[in-house]
Amino acid sequence: MAATVVEGVPATALRSVLHRVRQAAEQSGRHAEDVRVVAVGKTKPVSLIQEIYDAGHRCFGENYVQEIIDKAPQLPDDIRWHFIGHLQSNKVKSLLAAIPNLATVEGVDNTKASI
């Protein structure tokens, strides 16, 4: 988490989720640091993603190529973006070209898209 934390409903919700994840990790014998929480911005406005970012979170996901391409340039560069939908081969180049801070693609439609 960042040193300066912005308070509000999104920040409170984030803190609650992270607390529950920490508890679940400890109960299962895992380290909370080994669990990555991806905040999914699906259909949410950039302003809400910015609020979660301001609360210290840096890992975000989108499941539509056009949404991530539209939102990412409006947000800080240190966000680790996850594409969590199925990536079609005809959209691979546009996604990779538009999002230099893309950390992960969770699914591809076929092996052609993964090469």
KEDREN-757137 format. One record per residue (C-alpha): residue number from 1; residue in one letter; x, y, z. Coordinates in Angstrom, 1 decimal, decimal comma. Example, Ala and Ser with C-alpha at 12.3 -4.5 7.8 and 13.67 -1.06 7.14 Angstrom:
<k = 1; r = a; xx = 12,3; yy = -4,5; zz = 7,8>
<k = 2; r = s; xx = 13,7; yy = -1,1; zz = 7,1>
END
This chain:
<k = 1; r = m; xx = 0,0; yy = 0,0; zz = 0,0>
<k = 2; r = a; xx = 1,1; yy = 3,5; zz = -0,6>
<k = 3; r = a; xx = 2,1; yy = 5,8; zz = 2,2>
<k = 4; r = t; xx = -0,8; yy = 8,2; zz = 1,5>
<k = 5; r = v; xx = -4,1; yy = 6,5; zz = 1,5>
<k = 6; r = v; xx = -7,3; yy = 8,2; zz = 0,2>
<k = 7; r = e; xx = -10,4; yy = 7,3; zz = 2,3>
<k = 8; r = g; xx = -13,8; yy = 6,8; zz = 0,8>
<k = 9; r = v; xx = -16,1; yy = 4,0; zz = -0,1>
<k = 10; r = p; xx = -13,8; yy = 2,4; zz = -2,7>
<k = 11; r = a; xx = -10,8; yy = 2,6; zz = -0,3>
<k = 12; r = t; xx = -12,8; yy = 1,1; zz = 2,5>
<k = 13; r = a; xx = -14,1; yy = -1,7; zz = 0,2>
<k = 14; r = l; xx = -10,5; yy = -2,4; zz = -0,9>
<k = 15; r = r; xx = -9,2; yy = -2,5; zz = 2,6>
<k = 16; r = s; xx = -12,0; yy = -5,0; zz = 3,5>
<k = 17; r = v; xx = -11,2; yy = -7,3; zz = 0,6>
<k = 18; r = l; xx = -7,5; yy = -7,2; zz = 1,4>
<k = 19; r = h; xx = -8,2; yy = -8,0; zz = 5,0>
<k = 20; r = r; xx = -10,3; yy = -11,0; zz = 4,1>
<k = 21; r = v; xx = -7,7; yy = -12,2; zz = 1,6>
<k = 22; r = r; xx = -5,0; yy = -11,9; zz = 4,3>
<k = 23; r = q; xx = -7,2; yy = -13,9; zz = 6,8>
<k = 24; r = a; xx = -8,0; yy = -16,6; zz = 4,2>
<k = 25; r = a; xx = -4,3; yy = -16,9; zz = 3,3>
<k = 26; r = e; xx = -3,3; yy = -17,3; zz = 6,9>
<k = 27; r = q; xx = -6,0; yy = -19,8; zz = 7,6>
<k = 28; r = s; xx = -4,8; yy = -21,9; zz = 4,7>
<k = 29; r = g; xx = -1,2; yy = -21,7; zz = 5,7>
<k = 30; r = r; xx = -0,2; yy = -19,4; zz = 2,9>
<k = 31; r = h; xx = 1,5; yy = -16,1; zz = 3,0>
<k = 32; r = a; xx = -0,8; yy = -13,1; zz = 2,1>
<k = 33; r = e; xx = 2,1; yy = -11,7; zz = 0,0>
<k = 34; r = d; xx = 1,8; yy = -14,7; zz = -2,3>
<k = 35; r = v; xx = -1,8; yy = -13,9; zz = -3,2>
<k = 36; r = r; xx = -2,5; yy = -11,3; zz = -5,9>
<k = 37; r = v; xx = -5,7; yy = -9,3; zz = -5,8>
<k = 38; r = v; xx = -6,7; yy = -8,1; zz = -9,2>
<k = 39; r = a; xx = -9,3; yy = -5,2; zz = -9,0>
<k = 40; r = v; xx = -11,5; yy = -5,7; zz = -12,1>
<k = 41; r = g; xx = -12,7; yy = -2,4; zz = -13,6>
<k = 42; r = k; xx = -15,2; yy = -4,1; zz = -16,0>
<k = 43; r = t; xx = -17,7; yy = -1,4; zz = -17,0>
<k = 44; r = k; xx = -16,5; yy = 0,9; zz = -14,2>
<k = 45; r = p; xx = -15,5; yy = 4,5; zz = -14,9>
<k = 46; r = v; xx = -11,9; yy = 5,6; zz = -14,9>
<k = 47; r = s; xx = -12,6; yy = 7,8; zz = -11,9>
<k = 48; r = l; xx = -13,4; yy = 4,7; zz = -9,7>
<k = 49; r = i; xx = -10,3; yy = 2,9; zz = -10,8>
<k = 50; r = q; xx = -8,3; yy = 6,1; zz = -10,0>
<k = 51; r = e; xx = -9,9; yy = 6,1; zz = -6,5>
<k = 52; r = i; xx = -8,7; yy = 2,5; zz = -5,9>
<k = 53; r = y; xx = -5,3; yy = 3,4; zz = -7,3>
<k = 54; r = d; xx = -5,2; yy = 6,4; zz = -4,9>
<k = 55; r = a; xx = -5,9; yy = 3,9; zz = -2,0>
<k = 56; r = g; xx = -2,7; yy = 2,1; zz = -2,9>
<k = 57; r = h; xx = -3,7; yy = -0,7; zz = -5,2>
<k = 58; r = r; xx = -1,7; yy = -1,2; zz = -8,4>
<k = 59; r = c; xx = -3,1; yy = -4,4; zz = -10,0>
<k = 60; r = f; xx = -6,1; yy = -4,0; zz = -12,2>
<k = 61; r = g; xx = -7,9; yy = -6,2; zz = -14,8>
<k = 62; r = e; xx = -10,2; yy = -5,7; zz = -17,7>
<k = 63; r = n; xx = -11,9; yy = -8,3; zz = -19,9>
<k = 64; r = y; xx = -12,6; yy = -6,3; zz = -23,0>
<k = 65; r = v; xx = -9,7; yy = -5,1; zz = -25,2>
<k = 66; r = q; xx = -11,4; yy = -1,8; zz = -26,1>
<k = 67; r = e; xx = -12,0; yy = -1,0; zz = -22,4>
<k = 68; r = i; xx = -8,4; yy = -1,5; zz = -21,4>
<k = 69; r = i; xx = -7,2; yy = 0,4; zz = -24,5>
<k = 70; r = d; xx = -9,5; yy = 3,3; zz = -23,6>
<k = 71; r = k; xx = -8,8; yy = 3,4; zz = -19,8>
<k = 72; r = a; xx = -5,1; yy = 2,6; zz = -19,5>
<k = 73; r = p; xx = -3,8; yy = 5,9; zz = -21,1>
<k = 74; r = q; xx = -6,0; yy = 7,9; zz = -18,6>
<k = 75; r = l; xx = -4,4; yy = 6,2; zz = -15,6>
<k = 76; r = p; xx = -0,9; yy = 6,1; zz = -14,0>
<k = 77; r = d; xx = 1,8; yy = 4,1; zz = -15,8>
<k = 78; r = d; xx = 2,7; yy = 2,0; zz = -12,7>
<k = 79; r = i; xx = -0,5; yy = 0,0; zz = -12,9>
<k = 80; r = r; xx = 0,0; yy = -3,7; zz = -13,6>
<k = 81; r = w; xx = -2,7; yy = -4,5; zz = -16,1>
<k = 82; r = h; xx = -4,2; yy = -8,0; zz = -16,5>
<k = 83; r = f; xx = -6,3; yy = -8,9; zz = -19,5>
<k = 84; r = i; xx = -8,7; yy = -11,4; zz = -18,0>
<k = 85; r = g; xx = -11,0; yy = -12,1; zz = -21,0>
<k = 86; r = h; xx = -10,3; yy = -14,5; zz = -23,9>
<k = 87; r = l; xx = -8,0; yy = -12,6; zz = -26,2>
<k = 88; r = q; xx = -8,9; yy = -13,1; zz = -29,9>
<k = 89; r = s; xx = -6,0; yy = -13,4; zz = -32,3>
<k = 90; r = n; xx = -7,2; yy = -10,4; zz = -34,3>
<k = 91; r = k; xx = -6,8; yy = -8,1; zz = -31,2>
<k = 92; r = v; xx = -3,4; yy = -9,3; zz = -29,9>
<k = 93; r = k; xx = -1,4; yy = -6,6; zz = -31,7>
<k = 94; r = s; xx = -3,6; yy = -3,7; zz = -30,8>
<k = 95; r = l; xx = -3,6; yy = -4,8; zz = -27,1>
<k = 96; r = l; xx = 0,2; yy = -5,2; zz = -26,9>
<k = 97; r = a; xx = 0,8; yy = -1,9; zz = -28,8>
<k = 98; r = a; xx = -1,5; yy = 0,1; zz = -26,6>
<k = 99; r = i; xx = -0,7; yy = -1,3; zz = -23,2>
<k = 100; r = p; xx = 3,1; yy = -1,3; zz = -22,4>
<k = 101; r = n; xx = 2,4; yy = -2,1; zz = -18,8>
<k = 102; r = l; xx = 0,3; yy = -5,2; zz = -19,5>
<k = 103; r = a; xx = 1,5; yy = -7,7; zz = -17,0>
<k = 104; r = t; xx = -0,7; yy = -10,8; zz = -17,8>
<k = 105; r = v; xx = -3,1; yy = -12,2; zz = -20,4>
<k = 106; r = e; xx = -5,2; yy = -14,7; zz = -18,6>
<k = 107; r = g; xx = -6,7; yy = -16,5; zz = -21,6>
<k = 108; r = v; xx = -6,4; yy = -16,7; zz = -25,3>
<k = 109; r = d; xx = -8,9; yy = -18,2; zz = -27,8>
<k = 110; r = n; xx = -6,3; yy = -20,4; zz = -29,6>
<k = 111; r = t; xx = -2,6; yy = -21,2; zz = -29,9>
<k = 112; r = k; xx = -2,3; yy = -18,7; zz = -32,8>
<k = 113; r = a; xx = -3,0; yy = -15,8; zz = -30,4>
<k = 114; r = s; xx = -0,5; yy = -17,1; zz = -27,9>
<k = 115; r = i; xx = 2,5; yy = -17,1; zz = -30,3>
END
